[in-house]
Amino acid sequence: MNYILFDGTSRNNLLPFTYTRPVADIRIGILTIREKWERMLNEKTSTLTKTYLQEKFPLINKSDDILINASFLPTKALVEIIKNLKDNQAVYYRGEVVAVHTSERQEAIKQQQYDKIEYTDTLLQIKNTWDIFASNKEALEADFKLITNGRKSASIPDSVFVKNPKNIFIEESAELDFCSLNATDGPIYIGKNAKILEGAMIRGGFALGENSVVKMGAKIYGATTIGPGCTVAGEIKNVVLFANSNKGHEGYLGDSVIGEWCNLGADTNNSNLKNNYAEVRLWSYETKSFAKTGLQFCGLMMGDHSKCGINTMFNTGTVVGVSTNIFGDGFPRNFIPSFSWGGAAGFSTYQMKKVKEVAKVVMERRKIDFDEIEERILEHVFELTKEYRHY
């Protein structure tokens, strides 16, 4: 069977992260949504997304396809139903298509009458940016079971202070020494070639991706996911870093989501709670206004390739777009458009020539090529986001 993951109606509510990736490639828990589906289906997937992203994330159409809404996270029961769908049958959950089996070539999900199967068990759906950190605990626990089922963890070094070791899994090539791991409140997963340096204190749920580093003295609270190729330090609570991003120094980061290729300067801090304890509102690209989150704790949403200088301060519920460069005194505004350069004193446009130069250097450090496909994606996002830059 040919499986295709499509963006669905949640895509605009997941900007700025979906400017540079399909919904399927958002990380939540330990794995990306695509990785979850592929493990549980035991099949590779392709992608139905925006045209400008299809070059990097191609669509493979065949005469017999099952299309899956990537905003939904898989469960064993759901996967079993999807695998057994007949032509023109669709699974629905609370009025929304979860999956459809079709023999027609698909360039989009057509509004037609399918033979409906209503899914009645609870499903986890990522509908808004804040769901990524707010639902991370549940997703992390599910991924931990999926990844570690039937496997044996590497031994925990004698120098490590540990609590509830049965809820900890360490890959063989990981390195850790003289740190503390407390898995009482959630599982702890340490990936391949990951390192936890001396004095780091970690409470689960927690996931450390392949080739990532937790520096000395870090204080990390669950439910936190540090994706592959990241370096973190300071105080972190309920945060998801997608991959290849750094928070390498002191400072607080809480209830936040950080994309790829980001860097937070030394002593960067974010607020995740308003002084009056009121509900946090967050910028919505869908409505082009500030949306209610229903949350009292909500911090920073930062799109790919964005950076901030030392001592940067972010207000509660700040949204930072793609490829911004933020620096200077004071609190910058709580919605910073993509390709912005500046801070509280004012912004100008971060010109594409400089954007490309920085991206090339940053990605080369991870031995990844900033190729023409990546260039074209950023150029397209630059044009898409012009309306927000009034400089």
Secondary structure, DSSP 4 states (H G I P E B T S, - for coil): -EEEEE-GGGGGGGTTGGGSS-GGG-B-SSSBHHHHHHHHHTS-EEEE--GGGTTTS-----SSEEEEETTBPP-HHHHHHHHTPPTTEEEEETTEEEEEEESS--SS------EEEE--S---B--STTHHHHTHHHHHHHHHHHHHTT--PPPPPTTSEEE-GGGEEE-TT-EE-S-EEE-SSS-EEE-TT-EE-TT-EEESSEEE-TT-EE-TT-EEESSEEE-TT-EE-SEEEEEEEEES-EE-SSSEEEEEEEEES-EEPTT-EE--B-TT-PPPEEEETTTTEEEE-S-SB--EEE-TT-EE-TT-EE-TTEEE-SS-EE-SSSPPPSEE-TTEEEETTEEEE--HHHHHHHHHHHHHTTT----HHHHHHHHHHHHHTGGG---
